[in-house]
Amino acid sequence: MSKTMNGRKNVSVDGFIQYPAGWGTELKFEFETDLTYIDAFIQGLESILIQYPIKEI
């Protein structure tokens, strides 16, 4: 997953999750948000990581 912030204080996120890790179905995503709701944004990313933890292949 990658995150970038532009000069307008928007955050762009793109990445993918795969289940089962290493050989399963992939879900690719890309979205942009502003910093108005940054706390909820971070909580959402953390919940994704809990459901789909990073695994070394």
Predicted model as a PDB file, atoms N, CA, C, CB and O in Angstrom, pLDDT in the B-factor column:
MODEL        1                                                                  
ATOM      1  N   MET A   1       0.854  -1.151   0.000  1.00 56.00           N  
ATOM      2  CA  MET A   1       0.000   0.000   0.000  1.00 56.00           C  
ATOM      3  C   MET A   1       0.904   1.218   0.000  1.00 56.00           C  
ATOM      4  CB  MET A   1      -0.974  -0.005   1.213  1.00 56.00           C  
ATOM      5  O   MET A   1       1.908   1.253   0.711  1.00 56.00           O  
ATOM      6  N   SER A   2       0.551   2.217  -0.797  1.00 61.00           N  
ATOM      7  CA  SER A   2       1.324   3.452  -0.794  1.00 61.00           C  
ATOM      8  C   SER A   2       0.399   4.628  -0.503  1.00 61.00           C  
ATOM      9  CB  SER A   2       2.054   3.651  -2.145  1.00 61.00           C  
ATOM     10  O   SER A   2      -0.781   4.627  -0.852  1.00 61.00           O  
ATOM     11  N   LYS A   3       0.976   5.623   0.145  1.00 57.00           N  
ATOM     12  CA  LYS A   3       0.232   6.836   0.485  1.00 57.00           C  
ATOM     13  C   LYS A   3       1.065   8.030   0.046  1.00 57.00           C  
ATOM     14  CB  LYS A   3      -0.093   6.904   2.021  1.00 57.00           C  
ATOM     15  O   LYS A   3       2.281   8.054   0.240  1.00 57.00           O  
ATOM     16  N   THR A   4       0.409   9.017  -0.544  1.00 62.00           N  
ATOM     17  CA  THR A   4       1.093  10.257  -0.907  1.00 62.00           C  
ATOM     18  C   THR A   4       0.214  11.436  -0.533  1.00 62.00           C  
ATOM     19  CB  THR A   4       1.437  10.287  -2.421  1.00 62.00           C  
ATOM     20  O   THR A   4      -1.013  11.340  -0.554  1.00 62.00           O  
ATOM     21  N   MET A   5       0.849  12.547  -0.191  1.00 58.00           N  
ATOM     22  CA  MET A   5       0.107  13.766   0.121  1.00 58.00           C  
ATOM     23  C   MET A   5       0.518  14.836  -0.891  1.00 58.00           C  
ATOM     24  CB  MET A   5       0.377  14.242   1.600  1.00 58.00           C  
ATOM     25  O   MET A   5       1.706  15.049  -1.138  1.00 58.00           O  
ATOM     26  N   ASN A   6      -0.473  15.501  -1.467  1.00 61.00           N  
ATOM     27  CA  ASN A   6      -0.156  16.535  -2.432  1.00 61.00           C  
ATOM     28  C   ASN A   6      -0.240  17.916  -1.783  1.00 61.00           C  
ATOM     29  CB  ASN A   6      -1.097  16.447  -3.638  1.00 61.00           C  
ATOM     30  O   ASN A   6      -0.537  18.016  -0.593  1.00 61.00           O  
ATOM     31  N   GLY A   7       0.012  18.961  -2.533  1.00 63.00           N  
ATOM     32  CA  GLY A   7       0.020  20.319  -2.013  1.00 63.00           C  
ATOM     33  C   GLY A   7      -1.336  20.806  -1.542  1.00 63.00           C  
ATOM     34  O   GLY A   7      -1.412  21.796  -0.815  1.00 63.00           O  
ATOM     35  N   ARG A   8      -2.410  20.137  -1.939  1.00 67.00           N  
ATOM     36  CA  ARG A   8      -3.754  20.537  -1.513  1.00 67.00           C  
ATOM     37  C   ARG A   8      -4.151  19.856  -0.213  1.00 67.00           C  
ATOM     38  CB  ARG A   8      -4.775  20.212  -2.600  1.00 67.00           C  
ATOM     39  O   ARG A   8      -5.306  19.946   0.205  1.00 67.00           O  
ATOM     40  N   LYS A   9      -3.212  19.179   0.427  1.00 73.00           N  
ATOM     41  CA  LYS A   9      -3.451  18.441   1.668  1.00 73.00           C  
ATOM     42  C   LYS A   9      -4.455  17.306   1.477  1.00 73.00           C  
ATOM     43  CB  LYS A   9      -3.947  19.388   2.751  1.00 73.00           C  
ATOM     44  O   LYS A   9      -5.248  17.001   2.368  1.00 73.00           O  
ATOM     45  N   ASN A  10      -4.407  16.699   0.321  1.00 78.00           N  
ATOM     46  CA  ASN A  10      -5.174  15.486   0.062  1.00 78.00           C  
ATOM     47  C   ASN A  10      -4.240  14.294   0.166  1.00 78.00           C  
ATOM     48  CB  ASN A  10      -5.861  15.535  -1.335  1.00 78.00           C  
ATOM     49  O   ASN A  10      -3.052  14.398  -0.140  1.00 78.00           O  
ATOM     50  N   VAL A  11      -4.773  13.173   0.595  1.00 78.00           N  
ATOM     51  CA  VAL A  11      -4.003  11.945   0.724  1.00 78.00           C  
ATOM     52  C   VAL A  11      -4.522  10.954  -0.306  1.00 78.00           C  
ATOM     53  CB  VAL A  11      -4.097  11.361   2.171  1.00 78.00           C  
ATOM     54  O   VAL A  11      -5.720  10.678  -0.360  1.00 78.00           O  
ATOM     55  N   SER A  12      -3.631  10.423  -1.115  1.00 80.00           N  
ATOM     56  CA  SER A  12      -3.982   9.392  -2.088  1.00 80.00           C  
ATOM     57  C   SER A  12      -3.424   8.064  -1.601  1.00 80.00           C  
ATOM     58  CB  SER A  12      -3.438   9.741  -3.512  1.00 80.00           C  
ATOM     59  O   SER A  12      -2.281   7.986  -1.151  1.00 80.00           O  
ATOM     60  N   VAL A  13      -4.238   7.028  -1.695  1.00 78.00           N  
ATOM     61  CA  VAL A  13      -3.841   5.700  -1.234  1.00 78.00           C  
ATOM     62  C   VAL A  13      -4.126   4.715  -2.354  1.00 78.00           C  
ATOM     63  CB  VAL A  13      -4.592   5.296   0.082  1.00 78.00           C  
ATOM     64  O   VAL A  13      -5.196   4.743  -2.962  1.00 78.00           O  
ATOM     65  N   ASP A  14      -3.167   3.848  -2.622  1.00 82.00           N  
ATOM     66  CA  ASP A  14      -3.425   2.752  -3.548  1.00 82.00           C  
ATOM     67  C   ASP A  14      -2.679   1.523  -3.052  1.00 82.00           C  
ATOM     68  CB  ASP A  14      -2.996   3.121  -5.004  1.00 82.00           C  
ATOM     69  O   ASP A  14      -1.641   1.624  -2.399  1.00 82.00           O  
ATOM     70  N   GLY A  15      -3.223   0.381  -3.371  1.00 82.00           N  
ATOM     71  CA  GLY A  15      -2.610  -0.867  -2.951  1.00 82.00           C  
ATOM     72  C   GLY A  15      -3.497  -2.043  -3.287  1.00 82.00           C  
ATOM     73  O   GLY A  15      -4.422  -1.933  -4.092  1.00 82.00           O  
ATOM     74  N   PHE A  16      -3.208  -3.169  -2.663  1.00 83.00           N  
ATOM     75  CA  PHE A  16      -4.045  -4.347  -2.874  1.00 83.00           C  
ATOM     76  C   PHE A  16      -3.977  -5.226  -1.636  1.00 83.00           C  
ATOM     77  CB  PHE A  16      -3.600  -5.136  -4.138  1.00 83.00           C  
ATOM     78  O   PHE A  16      -3.026  -5.164  -0.856  1.00 83.00           O  
ATOM     79  N   ILE A  17      -4.995  -6.034  -1.479  1.00 78.00           N  
ATOM     80  CA  ILE A  17      -4.991  -7.086  -0.476  1.00 78.00           C  
ATOM     81  C   ILE A  17      -5.196  -8.402  -1.209  1.00 78.00           C  
ATOM     82  CB  ILE A  17      -6.096  -6.853   0.619  1.00 78.00           C  
ATOM     83  O   ILE A  17      -5.810  -8.445  -2.276  1.00 78.00           O  
ATOM     84  N   GLN A  18      -4.678  -9.468  -0.625  1.00 80.00           N  
ATOM     85  CA  GLN A  18      -4.779 -10.779  -1.259  1.00 80.00           C  
ATOM     86  C   GLN A  18      -5.086 -11.805  -0.180  1.00 80.00           C  
ATOM     87  CB  GLN A  18      -3.468 -11.145  -2.028  1.00 80.00           C  
ATOM     88  O   GLN A  18      -4.432 -11.848   0.862  1.00 80.00           O  
ATOM     89  N   TYR A  19      -6.087 -12.626  -0.446  1.00 78.00           N  
ATOM     90  CA  TYR A  19      -6.441 -13.675   0.504  1.00 78.00           C  
ATOM     91  C   TYR A  19      -6.741 -14.961  -0.225  1.00 78.00           C  
ATOM     92  CB  TYR A  19      -7.638 -13.259   1.355  1.00 78.00           C  
ATOM     93  O   TYR A  19      -7.551 -14.955  -1.151  1.00 78.00           O  
ATOM     94  N   PRO A  20      -6.133 -16.048   0.146  1.00 77.00           N  
ATOM     95  CA  PRO A  20      -5.000 -16.214   1.038  1.00 77.00           C  
ATOM     96  C   PRO A  20      -3.752 -15.545   0.466  1.00 77.00           C  
ATOM     97  CB  PRO A  20      -4.738 -17.695   1.292  1.00 77.00           C  
ATOM     98  O   PRO A  20      -3.561 -15.472  -0.748  1.00 77.00           O  
ATOM     99  N   ALA A  21      -2.918 -15.065   1.368  1.00 75.00           N  
ATOM    100  CA  ALA A  21      -1.719 -14.320   0.982  1.00 75.00           C  
ATOM    101  C   ALA A  21      -0.813 -15.174   0.104  1.00 75.00           C  
ATOM    102  CB  ALA A  21      -0.956 -13.845   2.227  1.00 75.00           C  
ATOM    103  O   ALA A  21      -0.558 -16.343   0.394  1.00 75.00           O  
ATOM    104  N   GLY A  22      -0.336 -14.567  -0.965  1.00 77.00           N  
ATOM    105  CA  GLY A  22       0.615 -15.242  -1.837  1.00 77.00           C  
ATOM    106  C   GLY A  22       0.021 -15.934  -3.046  1.00 77.00           C  
ATOM    107  O   GLY A  22       0.719 -16.121  -4.043  1.00 77.00           O  
ATOM    108  N   TRP A  23      -1.250 -16.321  -2.993  1.00 81.00           N  
ATOM    109  CA  TRP A  23      -1.802 -17.029  -4.149  1.00 81.00           C  
ATOM    110  C   TRP A  23      -3.301 -16.833  -4.328  1.00 81.00           C  
ATOM    111  CB  TRP A  23      -1.511 -18.490  -4.026  1.00 81.00           C  
ATOM    112  O   TRP A  23      -3.862 -17.340  -5.300  1.00 81.00           O  
ATOM    113  N   GLY A  24      -3.962 -16.125  -3.441  1.00 82.00           N  
ATOM    114  CA  GLY A  24      -5.414 -16.000  -3.504  1.00 82.00           C  
ATOM    115  C   GLY A  24      -5.883 -14.838  -4.362  1.00 82.00           C  
ATOM    116  O   GLY A  24      -5.118 -14.230  -5.111  1.00 82.00           O  
ATOM    117  N   THR A  25      -7.141 -14.560  -4.223  1.00 84.00           N  
ATOM    118  CA  THR A  25      -7.784 -13.482  -4.964  1.00 84.00           C  
ATOM    119  C   THR A  25      -7.270 -12.132  -4.492  1.00 84.00           C  
ATOM    120  CB  THR A  25      -9.306 -13.554  -4.812  1.00 84.00           C  
ATOM    121  O   THR A  25      -7.109 -11.911  -3.291  1.00 84.00           O  
ATOM    122  N   GLU A  26      -7.012 -11.225  -5.436  1.00 86.00           N  
ATOM    123  CA  GLU A  26      -6.530  -9.889  -5.120  1.00 86.00           C  
ATOM    124  C   GLU A  26      -7.652  -8.869  -5.226  1.00 86.00           C  
ATOM    125  CB  GLU A  26      -5.378  -9.506  -6.043  1.00 86.00           C  
ATOM    126  O   GLU A  26      -8.490  -8.947  -6.125  1.00 86.00           O  
ATOM    127  N   LEU A  27      -7.665  -7.926  -4.321  1.00 82.00           N  
ATOM    128  CA  LEU A  27      -8.552  -6.776  -4.394  1.00 82.00           C  
ATOM    129  C   LEU A  27      -7.661  -5.548  -4.471  1.00 82.00           C  
ATOM    130  CB  LEU A  27      -9.538  -6.710  -3.160  1.00 82.00           C  
ATOM    131  O   LEU A  27      -6.970  -5.208  -3.511  1.00 82.00           O  
ATOM    132  N   LYS A  28      -7.681  -4.882  -5.628  1.00 86.00           N  
ATOM    133  CA  LYS A  28      -6.886  -3.671  -5.805  1.00 86.00           C  
ATOM    134  C   LYS A  28      -7.762  -2.471  -5.488  1.00 86.00           C  
ATOM    135  CB  LYS A  28      -6.309  -3.576  -7.250  1.00 86.00           C  
ATOM    136  O   LYS A  28      -8.948  -2.449  -5.816  1.00 86.00           O  
ATOM    137  N   PHE A  29      -7.160  -1.464  -4.840  1.00 82.00           N  
ATOM    138  CA  PHE A  29      -7.934  -0.280  -4.477  1.00 82.00           C  
ATOM    139  C   PHE A  29      -7.110   0.979  -4.654  1.00 82.00           C  
ATOM    140  CB  PHE A  29      -8.429  -0.384  -3.038  1.00 82.00           C  
ATOM    141  O   PHE A  29      -5.880   0.956  -4.614  1.00 82.00           O  
ATOM    142  N   GLU A  30      -7.824   2.079  -4.851  1.00 84.00           N  
ATOM    143  CA  GLU A  30      -7.223   3.398  -4.975  1.00 84.00           C  
ATOM    144  C   GLU A  30      -8.275   4.410  -4.554  1.00 84.00           C  
ATOM    145  CB  GLU A  30      -6.709   3.671  -6.437  1.00 84.00           C  
ATOM    146  O   GLU A  30      -9.411   4.357  -5.026  1.00 84.00           O  
ATOM    147  N   PHE A  31      -7.911   5.328  -3.674  1.00 81.00           N  
ATOM    148  CA  PHE A  31      -8.846   6.360  -3.277  1.00 81.00           C  
ATOM    149  C   PHE A  31      -8.096   7.582  -2.791  1.00 81.00           C  
ATOM    150  CB  PHE A  31      -9.793   5.847  -2.197  1.00 81.00           C  
ATOM    151  O   PHE A  31      -6.894   7.527  -2.531  1.00 81.00           O  
ATOM    152  N   GLU A  32      -8.811   8.680  -2.671  1.00 81.00           N  
ATOM    153  CA  GLU A  32      -8.241   9.943  -2.219  1.00 81.00           C  
ATOM    154  C   GLU A  32      -9.155  10.543  -1.163  1.00 81.00           C  
ATOM    155  CB  GLU A  32      -8.042  10.929  -3.406  1.00 81.00           C  
ATOM    156  O   GLU A  32     -10.378  10.453  -1.273  1.00 81.00           O  
ATOM    157  N   THR A  33      -8.572  11.147  -0.150  1.00 78.00           N  
ATOM    158  CA  THR A  33      -9.333  11.804   0.897  1.00 78.00           C  
ATOM    159  C   THR A  33      -8.598  13.071   1.303  1.00 78.00           C  
ATOM    160  CB  THR A  33      -9.544  10.863   2.114  1.00 78.00           C  
ATOM    161  O   THR A  33      -7.435  13.259   0.949  1.00 78.00           O  
ATOM    162  N   ASP A  34      -9.270  13.935   2.040  1.00 78.00           N  
ATOM    163  CA  ASP A  34      -8.581  15.114   2.566  1.00 78.00           C  
ATOM    164  C   ASP A  34      -8.302  14.892   4.049  1.00 78.00           C  
ATOM    165  CB  ASP A  34      -9.427  16.411   2.344  1.00 78.00           C  
ATOM    166  O   ASP A  34      -8.617  13.832   4.589  1.00 78.00           O  
ATOM    167  N   LEU A  35      -7.726  15.866   4.694  1.00 74.00           N  
ATOM    168  CA  LEU A  35      -7.328  15.703   6.087  1.00 74.00           C  
ATOM    169  C   LEU A  35      -8.435  16.034   7.078  1.00 74.00           C  
ATOM    170  CB  LEU A  35      -6.141  16.560   6.371  1.00 74.00           C  
ATOM    171  O   LEU A  35      -8.204  16.006   8.287  1.00 74.00           O  
ATOM    172  N   THR A  36      -9.641  16.349   6.588  1.00 77.00           N  
ATOM    173  CA  THR A  36     -10.758  16.687   7.469  1.00 77.00           C  
ATOM    174  C   THR A  36     -11.058  15.555   8.437  1.00 77.00           C  
ATOM    175  CB  THR A  36     -12.001  17.013   6.650  1.00 77.00           C  
ATOM    176  O   THR A  36     -11.276  15.791   9.626  1.00 77.00           O  
ATOM    177  N   TYR A  37     -11.069  14.342   7.938  1.00 75.00           N  
ATOM    178  CA  TYR A  37     -11.421  13.178   8.752  1.00 75.00           C  
ATOM    179  C   TYR A  37     -10.235  12.226   8.881  1.00 75.00           C  
ATOM    180  CB  TYR A  37     -12.627  12.441   8.145  1.00 75.00           C  
ATOM    181  O   TYR A  37     -10.392  11.010   8.769  1.00 75.00           O  
ATOM    182  N   ILE A  38      -9.059  12.778   9.115  1.00 73.00           N  
ATOM    183  CA  ILE A  38      -7.840  11.964   9.111  1.00 73.00           C  
ATOM    184  C   ILE A  38      -7.867  10.874  10.183  1.00 73.00           C  
ATOM    185  CB  ILE A  38      -6.621  12.853   9.316  1.00 73.00           C  
ATOM    186  O   ILE A  38      -7.350   9.781   9.951  1.00 73.00           O  
ATOM    187  N   ASP A  39      -8.454  11.142  11.347  1.00 81.00           N  
ATOM    188  CA  ASP A  39      -8.510  10.118  12.392  1.00 81.00           C  
ATOM    189  C   ASP A  39      -9.318   8.904  11.942  1.00 81.00           C  
ATOM    190  CB  ASP A  39      -9.114  10.699  13.672  1.00 81.00           C  
ATOM    191  O   ASP A  39      -8.890   7.767  12.138  1.00 81.00           O  
ATOM    192  N   ALA A  40     -10.477   9.138  11.343  1.00 83.00           N  
ATOM    193  CA  ALA A  40     -11.297   8.035  10.841  1.00 83.00           C  
ATOM    194  C   ALA A  40     -10.584   7.314   9.696  1.00 83.00           C  
ATOM    195  CB  ALA A  40     -12.673   8.553  10.374  1.00 83.00           C  
ATOM    196  O   ALA A  40     -10.684   6.094   9.568  1.00 83.00           O  
ATOM    197  N   PHE A  41      -9.875   8.062   8.877  1.00 77.00           N  
ATOM    198  CA  PHE A  41      -9.110   7.507   7.767  1.00 77.00           C  
ATOM    199  C   PHE A  41      -8.047   6.531   8.290  1.00 77.00           C  
ATOM    200  CB  PHE A  41      -8.450   8.640   6.944  1.00 77.00           C  
ATOM    201  O   PHE A  41      -7.908   5.422   7.774  1.00 77.00           O  
ATOM    202  N   ILE A  42      -7.307   6.947   9.305  1.00 77.00           N  
ATOM    203  CA  ILE A  42      -6.269   6.095   9.882  1.00 77.00           C  
ATOM    204  C   ILE A  42      -6.883   4.867  10.532  1.00 77.00           C  
ATOM    205  CB  ILE A  42      -5.439   6.875  10.907  1.00 77.00           C  
ATOM    206  O   ILE A  42      -6.345   3.768  10.396  1.00 77.00           O  
ATOM    207  N   GLN A  43      -7.992   5.028  11.230  1.00 87.00           N  
ATOM    208  CA  GLN A  43      -8.661   3.887  11.853  1.00 87.00           C  
ATOM    209  C   GLN A  43      -9.113   2.877  10.800  1.00 87.00           C  
ATOM    210  CB  GLN A  43      -9.864   4.359  12.684  1.00 87.00           C  
ATOM    211  O   GLN A  43      -9.028   1.667  11.012  1.00 87.00           O  
ATOM    212  N   GLY A  44      -9.588   3.378   9.675  1.00 83.00           N  
ATOM    213  CA  GLY A  44     -10.002   2.483   8.595  1.00 83.00           C  
ATOM    214  C   GLY A  44      -8.833   1.693   8.039  1.00 83.00           C  
ATOM    215  O   GLY A  44      -8.957   0.493   7.794  1.00 83.00           O  
ATOM    216  N   LEU A  45      -7.694   2.354   7.836  1.00 77.00           N  
ATOM    217  CA  LEU A  45      -6.511   1.644   7.356  1.00 77.00           C  
ATOM    218  C   LEU A  45      -6.040   0.609   8.371  1.00 77.00           C  
ATOM    219  CB  LEU A  45      -5.385   2.632   7.054  1.00 77.00           C  
ATOM    220  O   LEU A  45      -5.647  -0.495   7.995  1.00 77.00           O  
ATOM    221  N   GLU A  46      -6.077   0.960   9.650  1.00 83.00           N  
ATOM    222  CA  GLU A  46      -5.673   0.014  10.684  1.00 83.00           C  
ATOM    223  C   GLU A  46      -6.592  -1.199  10.717  1.00 83.00           C  
ATOM    224  CB  GLU A  46      -5.660   0.693  12.046  1.00 83.00           C  
ATOM    225  O   GLU A  46      -6.123  -2.316  10.936  1.00 83.00           O  
ATOM    226  N   SER A  47      -7.881  -1.005  10.506  1.00 86.00           N  
ATOM    227  CA  SER A  47      -8.800  -2.143  10.505  1.00 86.00           C  
ATOM    228  C   SER A  47      -8.540  -3.060   9.311  1.00 86.00           C  
ATOM    229  CB  SER A  47     -10.253  -1.654  10.487  1.00 86.00           C  
ATOM    230  O   SER A  47      -8.701  -4.276   9.421  1.00 86.00           O  
ATOM    231  N   ILE A  48      -8.141  -2.491   8.172  1.00 79.00           N  
ATOM    232  CA  ILE A  48      -7.780  -3.315   7.015  1.00 79.00           C  
ATOM    233  C   ILE A  48      -6.557  -4.162   7.356  1.00 79.00           C  
ATOM    234  CB  ILE A  48      -7.502  -2.430   5.765  1.00 79.00           C  
ATOM    235  O   ILE A  48      -6.516  -5.352   7.044  1.00 79.00           O  
ATOM    236  N   LEU A  49      -5.559  -3.546   7.998  1.00 78.00           N  
ATOM    237  CA  LEU A  49      -4.345  -4.293   8.343  1.00 78.00           C  
ATOM    238  C   LEU A  49      -4.628  -5.401   9.349  1.00 78.00           C  
ATOM    239  CB  LEU A  49      -3.287  -3.350   8.902  1.00 78.00           C  
ATOM    240  O   LEU A  49      -3.976  -6.444   9.308  1.00 78.00           O  
ATOM    241  N   ILE A  50      -5.584  -5.198  10.248  1.00 82.00           N  
ATOM    242  CA  ILE A  50      -5.928  -6.241  11.208  1.00 82.00           C  
ATOM    243  C   ILE A  50      -6.566  -7.421  10.473  1.00 82.00           C  
ATOM    244  CB  ILE A  50      -6.885  -5.691  12.303  1.00 82.00           C  
ATOM    245  O   ILE A  50      -6.248  -8.578  10.749  1.00 82.00           O  
ATOM    246  N   GLN A  51      -7.468  -7.121   9.534  1.00 79.00           N  
ATOM    247  CA  GLN A  51      -8.150  -8.186   8.792  1.00 79.00           C  
ATOM    248  C   GLN A  51      -7.223  -8.890   7.797  1.00 79.00           C  
ATOM    249  CB  GLN A  51      -9.351  -7.614   8.052  1.00 79.00           C  
ATOM    250  O   GLN A  51      -7.362 -10.088   7.550  1.00 79.00           O  
ATOM    251  N   TYR A  52      -6.281  -8.139   7.233  1.00 73.00           N  
ATOM    252  CA  TYR A  52      -5.384  -8.661   6.217  1.00 73.00           C  
ATOM    253  C   TYR A  52      -3.955  -8.300   6.586  1.00 73.00           C  
ATOM    254  CB  TYR A  52      -5.748  -8.114   4.816  1.00 73.00           C  
ATOM    255  O   TYR A  52      -3.382  -7.390   5.987  1.00 73.00           O  
ATOM    256  N   PRO A  53      -3.363  -8.992   7.562  1.00 69.00           N  
ATOM    257  CA  PRO A  53      -2.017  -8.638   8.006  1.00 69.00           C  
ATOM    258  C   PRO A  53      -0.977  -8.861   6.900  1.00 69.00           C  
ATOM    259  CB  PRO A  53      -1.645  -9.454   9.246  1.00 69.00           C  
ATOM    260  O   PRO A  53      -1.148  -9.705   6.020  1.00 69.00           O  
ATOM    261  N   ILE A  54       0.082  -8.091   6.973  1.00 66.00           N  
ATOM    262  CA  ILE A  54       1.171  -8.203   6.008  1.00 66.00           C  
ATOM    263  C   ILE A  54       1.925  -9.491   6.292  1.00 66.00           C  
ATOM    264  CB  ILE A  54       2.126  -6.965   6.075  1.00 66.00           C  
ATOM    265  O   ILE A  54       2.292  -9.767   7.434  1.00 66.00           O  
ATOM    266  N   LYS A  55       2.154 -10.283   5.242  1.00 64.00           N  
ATOM    267  CA  LYS A  55       2.881 -11.543   5.379  1.00 64.00           C  
ATOM    268  C   LYS A  55       3.995 -11.564   4.362  1.00 64.00           C  
ATOM    269  CB  LYS A  55       1.944 -12.767   5.198  1.00 64.00           C  
ATOM    270  O   LYS A  55       3.790 -11.225   3.197  1.00 64.00           O  
ATOM    271  N   GLU A  56       5.156 -11.955   4.793  1.00 63.00           N  
ATOM    272  CA  GLU A  56       6.276 -12.122   3.876  1.00 63.00           C  
ATOM    273  C   GLU A  56       6.073 -13.389   3.072  1.00 63.00           C  
ATOM    274  CB  GLU A  56       7.622 -12.165   4.636  1.00 63.00           C  
ATOM    275  O   GLU A  56       5.658 -14.417   3.607  1.00 63.00           O  
ATOM    276  N   ILE A  57       6.368 -13.311   1.787  1.00 58.00           N  
ATOM    277  CA  ILE A  57       6.184 -14.473   0.895  1.00 58.00           C  
ATOM    278  C   ILE A  57       7.546 -14.941   0.431  1.00 58.00           C  
ATOM    279  CB  ILE A  57       5.273 -14.124  -0.332  1.00 58.00           C  
ATOM    280  O   ILE A  57       7.641 -15.906  -0.327  1.00 58.00           O  
TER     281      ILE A  57                                                      
ENDMDL                                                                          
END                                                                             
